[in-house]
């Protein structure tokens, strides 16, 4: 066995990738889902938030405003809760819809449609404490820890810059009260959150690319594995050889029956051989009754010699007929003149005469 037979240097084959996918082994980034949900949620709040706040304000104003002091004692708390609940449901419905669509789209874009119960199958090796400790202190876990620390550092840096850029607005908000304070702080928090969401999205896209690369790397195969997979897909070499022998034997049997009925054999001269038959009384045009290349061409010539069938060398015609005309198919009209000349030559050699139809074909 070669020295590199055990090294995983080959890219995974489509079959290997599909088998891993069927087992639930796919490249995906949970960070990408979180980043898209955060960004989509913020944008949805920007679009639908004012409507939700306005509806809430209207409900509270309608139910809590008291013009008659005695009416306050008869406040219908159940109706208030129902009104607020329906308002929140109606106003928050578009936001929840956006988040659900983003969650589904994020998973479909990363993995496509996939349904498998393989990850839910209990595996005893996961319960082995030794394996658990090994995974905790593996190089992959260390790499993941480093990446998480890098992500945390980037997010912290972006948050610090965003807060510093709005520090003056934050300080000015301290002098406000009531709705102006809420509006100012909401604007500041939204701006900071949007910058963090964009930063997280960029990090998540890079993480997804790394996950894809790592997934392909983990599925790499050895040269021996690739050879074995090709062998399993193509079947046993001995069976393939037997099938080829059977196909060759069947082709020879067809040739042995068809070639003796031919009028002439057109050759390349050695690589190709085409057997042509023409009967003016029963056939509308000359027909290819057999053809072959290499070994089959040799067999056609041998059978033709055995039965005294003329063999004519016409390289361009033989190549064109072999490529364009199938067995038992009539010859296209563009070859009529060339074949009529060959048949005329063959008939002169054999003493046969052209009938009227053959003479017309040759004249055309």
KASUL-V40290 format. One line per field, one symbol per residue. ss: DSSP state (a for helix, b for strand, c for the rest). phi: phi as a letter, one per 20 degrees, with the letter a starting at -180 (. if undefined). burial: I if it has 24 or more other ideal C-beta (glycine too) atoms within 12 Angstrom, else O. A space follows every 10 residues. Layout:
ss = ???
phi = ???
burial = ???
This chain:
ss = ccaaaacccb cccaaaaaaa aaccccccca aaaaaaaaaa aaaaaaaaaa aaaaaaaaaa aaaaccccaa aaaaccaaaa aaaaaaaaaa aaaaaaaaaa aaaaaaaaaa accccccaaa cccaaaacaa aaaaaaccaa aaaaaaaaaa aaaaaaaaaa aaaaacaaaa aaaccccaaa aaaaaaaaaa aaaaaaaaaa aaaaaaaaaa aaaaaaaacc bcaaaaaaaa aaaaccaaaa aaaaaaaaaa aaaaaaaaaa accbbbbccc cbbbbbbccc ccccccbbbb bbbcaaaaaa aaaaaaaccb bbbcaaaaaa aaaaccccbb ccaaaaaaaa aaaaaaaaaa cccccaaaaa aaac
phi = .ffefeeede fffgffffff ffenecebcf ffffffffff ffffffedfg ffffffffff ffedfcedgf fffdfeffff ffffffffff feggffffff fffffffffe cmfbcbdgfe ffcfffefff ffffffdeff ffffffffff ffffffffff fffffdffff ffffeebmfg ffffffffff ffffffffff ffffffffff ffffffffeg ceffffffff fffenfgfff ffffffffff ffffffeefg efebdecddd fcbcedcbcf edcfbgceea baclffffff ffffffdmef ddebgfffff ffeddefmdf ffffdgffff fffffffffe nfdfefffff ffff
burial = OOOOOOOOOI OIIOOIOOOI IOOOIIIIIO IIIIIIIIII IIIIIIOIIO OIOOIIOOIO OOOOOOOOOO OOOOOOOOOO OOOIOOIOOO IIOOIOOIIO OIIOOIIOOI IOOOOOOOOO OOOOOOOOOO OOOOOOOOOO OOOOOOOOOO IOOIIOOIIO OIOOOIOOIO OOOOOOOOOO OOOIIOOIII IIIIIIIIII IOIIOOIIOI IOOOIOOOIO IIOOIIOOOO OOOOOOOOOO OOOOOOOOOO IIOIIIOIIO IIIIIIIIOO OIIIIIIIOI OOOOIIIIII IIOOOIIIII IOIIOOOOII IIOIOOIIOO IIOOIOIOOO IOOOIIOIII IIIIOIOOOO OOOIOOOIOO IIOO
